[in-house]
Amino acid sequence: MTSVGIHEAKTNLSKLLRRVSVGEEIIITRSGEPIAKIVPIESAHKRRFGVDAGRYEVPDDFNEPLPEELLAAFES
């Protein structure tokens, strides 16, 4: 847990919020006394890896170059 003064919190709020977003808790102090705590919000649901496994099929030619006529459409 990290403590920062009000001035530092105002100056570096974006940086502090990035740290909070990855799980860190930040205490904001005034004259050395804690007055607030910034904590990450618990997600309503946790993401589960692989939930869509088997629902989609990647075609064999997925990484092949696009046909010339399609590329030309992007360039025009």
Buried (B, 14 or more C-beta within 10 A) or exposed (E): EEEBEEEBBEEBEEEBEEBBEEEBEBBBBEEEEEEEEBEEEEEEEEEEEEEEEEEEEEEEEEEEEEEEEEEEEEEE
